[in-house]
Amino acid sequence: MGWMAYHSIEPFGEMPAYWRNAMLATITANAHRSKGPPFQIEDFIPECFKSTPKKQTAEDHAKALQNIFAWAKRKGLAKEKEQ
């Protein structure tokens, strides 16, 4: 419980580390850019840590299900379909 309270005050872990490094990268990139729009912090953060995650399509969901069933079949957890 104590760690959760501390984390709410002083975040630690991968996500805050990416945001801190992204701020430094943004400042450096904007200081050295010649023309064009300024860089944003989101330009330097991995997709999984961005505040607005990529929308998944129906194809993405279908592929995920295929992967799950293929894994279950390899592990012998899935029953063969009766014909």
C-alpha positions as a Markdown table, in Angstrom:
| # | Residue | x | y | z |
|---|---|---|---|---|
| 1 | Met | 0.0 | 0.0 | 0.0 |
| 2 | Gly | 2.8 | 2.4 | 0.8 |
| 3 | Trp | 4.4 | 2.0 | -2.6 |
| 4 | Met | 1.1 | 2.9 | -4.3 |
| 5 | Ala | 0.7 | 6.1 | -2.3 |
| 6 | Tyr | 4.4 | 7.0 | -3.0 |
| 7 | His | 3.8 | 6.3 | -6.8 |
| 8 | Ser | 0.8 | 8.6 | -6.8 |
| 9 | Ile | 3.0 | 11.4 | -5.5 |
| 10 | Glu | 6.3 | 10.6 | -7.3 |
| 11 | Pro | 5.7 | 8.3 | -10.3 |
| 12 | Phe | 8.4 | 5.8 | -11.1 |
| 13 | Gly | 8.8 | 3.0 | -13.6 |
| 14 | Glu | 8.9 | 2.9 | -17.4 |
| 15 | Met | 6.2 | 5.3 | -18.3 |
| 16 | Pro | 7.5 | 8.3 | -16.3 |
| 17 | Ala | 11.0 | 7.5 | -17.5 |
| 18 | Tyr | 9.9 | 7.6 | -21.1 |
| 19 | Trp | 8.1 | 10.9 | -20.6 |
| 20 | Arg | 11.2 | 12.5 | -18.9 |
| 21 | Asn | 13.5 | 11.3 | -21.7 |
| 22 | Ala | 11.0 | 12.4 | -24.3 |
| 23 | Met | 11.0 | 16.0 | -22.8 |
| 24 | Leu | 14.8 | 16.1 | -23.1 |
| 25 | Ala | 14.7 | 14.7 | -26.6 |
| 26 | Thr | 12.1 | 17.3 | -27.6 |
| 27 | Ile | 14.1 | 20.2 | -26.2 |
| 28 | Thr | 17.3 | 19.0 | -28.0 |
| 29 | Ala | 15.6 | 18.3 | -31.3 |
| 30 | Asn | 13.8 | 21.7 | -31.3 |
| 31 | Ala | 17.0 | 23.5 | -30.4 |
| 32 | His | 18.8 | 22.0 | -33.4 |
| 33 | Arg | 16.0 | 22.0 | -36.0 |
| 34 | Ser | 16.4 | 24.4 | -38.9 |
| 35 | Lys | 12.8 | 24.7 | -40.3 |
| 36 | Gly | 9.4 | 23.2 | -40.1 |
| 37 | Pro | 7.0 | 22.6 | -37.3 |
| 38 | Pro | 8.4 | 22.1 | -33.8 |
| 39 | Phe | 8.7 | 18.5 | -32.4 |
| 40 | Gln | 6.2 | 17.4 | -29.8 |
| 41 | Ile | 6.8 | 15.2 | -26.8 |
| 42 | Glu | 4.6 | 12.5 | -28.3 |
| 43 | Asp | 7.1 | 12.2 | -31.2 |
| 44 | Phe | 9.6 | 10.6 | -28.9 |
| 45 | Ile | 7.4 | 8.3 | -26.9 |
| 46 | Pro | 6.7 | 4.7 | -27.8 |
| 47 | Glu | 3.2 | 4.0 | -29.0 |
| 48 | Cys | 2.2 | 1.9 | -26.0 |
| 49 | Phe | 3.0 | 4.8 | -23.6 |
| 50 | Lys | 1.2 | 7.5 | -25.5 |
| 51 | Ser | -1.9 | 9.0 | -23.9 |
| 52 | Thr | -4.1 | 8.3 | -26.9 |
| 53 | Pro | -3.4 | 4.7 | -28.0 |
| 54 | Lys | -3.9 | 3.6 | -31.6 |
| 55 | Lys | -7.4 | 2.6 | -32.4 |
| 56 | Gln | -7.6 | -1.2 | -33.2 |
| 57 | Thr | -9.5 | -2.4 | -36.2 |
| 58 | Ala | -11.6 | -5.5 | -36.6 |
| 59 | Glu | -8.7 | -7.0 | -38.5 |
| 60 | Asp | -6.4 | -6.4 | -35.5 |
| 61 | His | -8.9 | -8.2 | -33.2 |
| 62 | Ala | -9.3 | -11.1 | -35.6 |
| 63 | Lys | -5.5 | -11.5 | -35.9 |
| 64 | Ala | -5.2 | -11.5 | -32.0 |
| 65 | Leu | -7.9 | -14.2 | -31.8 |
| 66 | Gln | -6.1 | -16.3 | -34.4 |
| 67 | Asn | -2.9 | -16.0 | -32.5 |
| 68 | Ile | -4.6 | -17.1 | -29.2 |
| 69 | Phe | -6.2 | -20.1 | -30.8 |
| 70 | Ala | -3.0 | -21.1 | -32.6 |
| 71 | Trp | -1.2 | -20.9 | -29.2 |
| 72 | Ala | -3.9 | -23.0 | -27.5 |
| 73 | Lys | -3.8 | -25.6 | -30.3 |
| 74 | Arg | 0.0 | -25.9 | -30.0 |
| 75 | Lys | -0.3 | -26.4 | -26.2 |
| 76 | Gly | -3.1 | -29.0 | -26.7 |
| 77 | Leu | -5.7 | -26.8 | -25.0 |
| 78 | Ala | -8.0 | -26.4 | -28.0 |
| 79 | Lys | -10.3 | -29.1 | -29.3 |
| 80 | Glu | -10.4 | -29.9 | -32.9 |
| 81 | Lys | -13.6 | -28.8 | -34.7 |
| 82 | Glu | -16.0 | -31.6 | -35.4 |
| 83 | Gln | -17.0 | -31.9 | -39.0 |
